[in-house]
Amino acid sequence: MLMIKAVVFDFDGLIMDTETFEYYSFRDLLQDYGLELPFQLYSSRIGGHVDSFDPYRYLQERCAEPLDRELLRELRREKFAALFANEHARPGVEDYLCEAKEAGLLIGLASSAPKDWVVPLLDKLRLTSYFGCIRTFENATRVKPDPELYLQVLQFFDIAPQEAVAFEDSPNGALAAKRAGMRCVIVPNELTRGLTFPEVDLRLNSMRDLSLNTMIRLLEQA
């Protein structure tokens, strides 16, 4: 069996739990108009293309008078900023990155989000330097659940899919990793833990459940 040579991380919801607060900000915006935001509809956009469900369109279709979308965007951003102000990396993330670096593993990132969102947050967390390859929305013609972003990272590292482990928090992300032929470990967040995932190799509640070295040994022995 091929040995693990690389670890590839998602960003939103995995490294930082941005997804939970983004949902809350949209939920609160719709509540200002007396509407509920059905999570079942909203969940299709988590970890994938944001156009799969548009909360602003959903709101407009249920309001009798025209709404200013740019004003809605600004209000939603303000709500998100207030909710997200004191957020840090999820537990165990930096431990995994440190372990990977010490073990000489290649470290990549594959995110459906734009680079100008991902990289400033990585910089804020002081984690950017860990990553030898970062691929984001701008690099792909199709984002998750399509495997293109993961395949680009594998190509950059010049390794086989079976030689890499993807870390994901969403069904769209996990499906992308498995379609790329990679092993996939899911670490769901508050928002995604109740969703239905495709078949994956391991599920953790937190990266603190197992050390990276222990987790890799389990995968290699499976």
Secondary structure, DSSP 8 states (H G I E B T S, - for coil): -----EEEE--BTTTB-HHHHHHHHHHHHHHTTT----HHHHGGGTTS-GGGS-HHHHHHHT-SS---HHHHHHHHHHHHHHHHTT--B-TTHHHHHHHHHHTT-EEEEE-SS-HHHHHHHHHHHT-GGG-SEEE-GGG-SS-TTSSHHHHHHHHHHT--GGGEEEEESSHHHHHHHHHTT-EEEE---TTTTTS-----SEE-S-TTSS-HHHHHHHHHH-
